[in-house]
């Protein structure tokens, strides 16, 4: 298991079992240094069980961001109840490290396999990670992301794209 995924797993298991928030490794591996937006997704038997993240960094390091978002994915995703101790052995983890979002004025520069997107309209914003099962077109990607943000299909939005490094 990659150290980034191991950190997410250990964060969730320690928090669920002991109620404690772990510290990042010391010394911190190079890929956990710096700052970046991070998404942590949990699956149980191949089905989504929680996914929470930040598209811009909110912590001092990638390592800290992984810990915070892993615990949030396990306990605060509004689509699911908190993960229980009995589920921990059945979970699989993925961690996406996001590049800085860039504004796109031409949807021809999007690719749902390569780029995630952020749509922004007024004070509403939605994000969809790249390379998701069932999202095969730019139009579908934008439609889903608008829906997540509570933006109506006909409303104009600004679109930003980003790439991820996905660890499983």
N, C-alpha and C positions, 0 to 999 in steps of 0.2 A: 504494500500500500504506500502510495506517495506520501511524503511527510506533510504536505498540505492537507490531504484528505484525512490522514491520521490525526492531525490537529483538530479538524472539525469533529471527527468521531469522538476523540477524547474529551473535547469541550462539552459535547452533548451528554455523553455518558457520566462524566463527573458532575455536571449540573443536575441531571435527573436523579442520580443515585445519592449525591451528597449535598446538593444545594450550593455547591461552590463553583466559582468562576476561576478557571486555571489561568496561569500566566503563559505567555508565548515562550518557546524554547530560548535558552540562553547558553551559548550564542545562537542568535537567530540566523537560519540559513538565508542566503542571498535572496531567494525568491519570496521570502516573507518580510523582507525589508522594504523600504519605500512606502508609498501610499497609492491606493487604487480602490475603485469601487469593487465590491465582492458580492457574489450571490452564492448562497449555500442551499442546495436542494437535497431533501431526504426522500428516499423511496422505500416502500415496504412491499415486498413481493412484486416489484416492477411498477407499482402504482405510486403516484405522488403522495407524499405524506406531510410535506412542508417545504416551503421555498421562500426565503426572505433575503433581501440584499440591499445594497446601497449602490447607486450608480456613480456617486462621487464619494471620495473617502471621507469618513467621519472619525477615524481613529488615527493614532500616531504611526501605525504600521499595518502592512498587509496581515501579519500574524494576529494582531489585535482585532482587526476587522473580521477575520475568519472566526475567531472565538465568539465575538458579539453576535454575528449573523447566524452562526451555527446554533447557538442557544435560542435566538429568536425564531429560527426556522422550526425548531423543535417545540417551542412553547407559545409563540405569538402569531403564527399564521392564522388569520381569521377564518380561513376555510376549514380548519381542522381543530380538534381539541388538542391539548398538550400531549406530547409523546409520553408514554408510560414506561416504567422500568421493564415490564414484560415484553415490550416491543423492541428494545434496544438491540438484541441479537439479530433481529430480522431486517434492520435498516441498512441501506446502502447510501453512500454519500457522493455528491459531486460538488466541486467548488469551481466557480467561474471567476477569473480575474479579468476585469474589464479595462479596455483601453479608454482613453479620454474621448467622450462623445464629440462628434463633429457634425455641424449642420449640413444638411443635404437639400439642395434646391431642385434636384432632378431625381425622381424615383427610379429612373433607369440605372442609378448608381447604387441601388440597393440589391441585396441578394439574401433571402431569408436563411440560406444555409450558412453564409459567411458572416453576415452582420445581424446584430440585434438592433432594435430601434427604440427610440424614445419619441413619443409624440407629445406636443405641448400646445394647449389652447387655453388662453386666459390663465387662470390659476390651476388648471387641471393638467395632470401629466400622467402618462402611462408608459410602461416599459415592457418589452418582450425580448427574451433572450433568443439568440440565434439557434438554428439547427434543432428545432422542436418537431417532434412527430406530429404529422397532420398539418403543418404550416408549410405549404409548398409554393406559395406565390407571394409576391410583394403586396398585392391587393389584400390577401387574406391576413398577412402580417399587420398591415395598417389597420384593417377592420377590427381585429382582435385587440390591438393595442388601444385604439380609440375607445372600444367598449370597456376595457379595463379602467380607462381614465374617466369614464362617464361622459365622453364626448360623442355627440350624435354623428352619424355617418356623413352627413352633408357639411358639417362644420369644417372650416379651414384650420389647419394645424401647421406648426413648425415640426419638421422631422429631423432627428439626429440619428446617426448610426455609430455603432461601436463594434469592436471585435472582442472576443474572449479567448482566454487560454483556459481550457476546461481540464480539470483534474478529476479522475474517477478512482 
